[in-house]
């Protein structure tokens, strides 16, 4: 047994050799960064372009003319700050409620022995195996309980329609 002061000794198999060079690894990292950051860059640059440059073909990757009119409109001619405040309140309350319910459920599931505990734990893990967007499939396929025209500002689409329409 090695004492605590000595370096760890590998027993059995030797350490595997690197299969990718450091240059290839950094190229992959930079490529992944550009792939993830480009949509953010494109949104920012597009918000600073004038309207005719937005629709130009081929697109320009850097604005020839800078325009802050979209930001002036957003901050001074709309209720942006009210909408932003509503979003923060709803997100905070939702987070608090979901975390509280999750903590209570997790405590009950791990602390108390009850019939079906293993089944509940396995079903919970099974639910985490699927992306949350799949939960929208039953909502899309189910018939509406009331007329979609009574839902202001929502997208109305049923399996019989060919495209979503704003009401």
SVG drawing of the C-alpha trace seen along z (x, -y; Angstrom):
<svg xmlns="http://www.w3.org/2000/svg" viewBox="-66 -57 72 63">
<polyline fill="none" stroke="black" stroke-width="0.4" points="0.0,0.0 1.4,-3.4 1.7,-5.9 -0.2,-9.2 2.9,-11.3 3.9,-9.3 2.2,-9.7 -0.5,-7.3 0.8,-4.1 -1.2,-2.7 -1.7,1.0 -2.5,3.3 -3.1,1.4 -1.0,-1.6 -2.7,-4.9 -4.3,-5.2 -2.5,-7.4 -4.2,-10.6 -5.9,-9.8 -6.6,-13.5 -3.9,-16.1 -4.1,-19.3 -4.5,-21.3 -7.5,-19.2 -9.0,-19.5 -8.8,-23.3 -10.1,-23.5 -13.1,-21.4 -13.6,-23.7 -13.5,-26.9 -15.8,-25.4 -18.3,-24.4 -18.1,-27.9 -18.7,-29.6 -21.6,-27.2 -23.2,-28.1 -22.4,-31.9 -23.2,-32.7 -27.0,-32.9 -26.5,-35.3 -24.1,-37.4 -26.6,-37.4 -29.5,-38.6 -27.4,-41.4 -26.1,-42.5 -29.6,-42.3 -31.0,-44.5 -28.5,-47.2 -29.1,-47.1 -31.4,-49.4 -34.5,-47.7 -33.4,-47.5 -30.1,-45.9 -32.0,-43.2 -33.6,-41.9 -30.6,-42.2 -29.5,-39.2 -26.8,-38.1 -26.9,-39.0 -24.2,-41.3 -22.4,-39.9 -21.5,-43.4 -23.9,-46.4 -22.9,-49.1 -25.3,-51.5 -25.9,-51.4 -29.4,-52.1 -30.7,-52.2 -34.3,-52.9 -35.4,-49.4 -34.1,-49.9 -35.7,-53.3 -39.0,-51.8 -38.7,-48.9 -37.9,-51.0 -39.9,-54.2 -42.9,-53.2 -43.9,-49.8 -44.6,-48.5 -41.3,-46.5 -40.5,-47.1 -44.0,-46.1 -43.7,-42.9 -40.2,-42.2 -41.4,-42.7 -44.3,-40.3 -41.9,-37.7 -39.6,-38.0 -42.5,-37.6 -44.0,-34.6 -40.6,-32.9 -39.7,-33.5 -43.1,-32.2 -43.0,-29.2 -39.5,-28.4 -40.4,-28.7 -43.5,-26.5 -41.8,-23.8 -38.7,-23.6 -40.9,-23.5 -43.1,-20.7 -40.0,-18.9 -38.3,-19.0 -41.5,-17.8 -41.9,-14.9 -38.2,-14.0 -38.2,-13.9 -41.3,-11.7 -39.9,-9.4 -36.5,-8.9 -37.5,-9.0 -40.7,-7.0 -41.3,-3.4 -44.7,-3.0 -46.2,-0.6 -45.4,-1.7 -42.3,-3.7 -40.1,-1.9 -42.6,-2.3 -42.9,-6.1 -39.2,-6.5 -38.8,-4.5 -41.6,-6.5 -40.0,-9.7 -36.7,-8.6 -38.6,-7.4 -40.1,-10.9 -36.7,-12.5 -35.6,-10.3 -37.9,-12.2 -37.6,-15.8 -40.3,-18.1 -41.5,-19.2 -43.0,-15.7 -45.6,-16.7 -47.1,-19.0 -48.0,-16.1 -51.1,-15.1 -52.2,-18.7 -51.8,-19.0 -53.8,-15.8 -56.6,-16.4 -59.7,-18.1 -60.2,-21.6 -62.7,-21.9 -63.8,-25.3 -63.6,-27.3 -60.1,-28.5 -61.5,-31.9 -62.1,-32.3 -58.4,-32.1 -57.0,-35.6 -53.5,-35.8 -53.0,-32.0 -52.0,-29.9 -54.9,-27.8 -53.9,-24.5 -55.5,-21.1 -54.5,-18.0 -56.8,-19.0 -55.2,-22.3 -52.1,-22.6 -50.5,-25.5 -50.7,-27.4 -52.6,-30.7 -52.5,-33.6 -56.0,-34.6"/>
</svg>
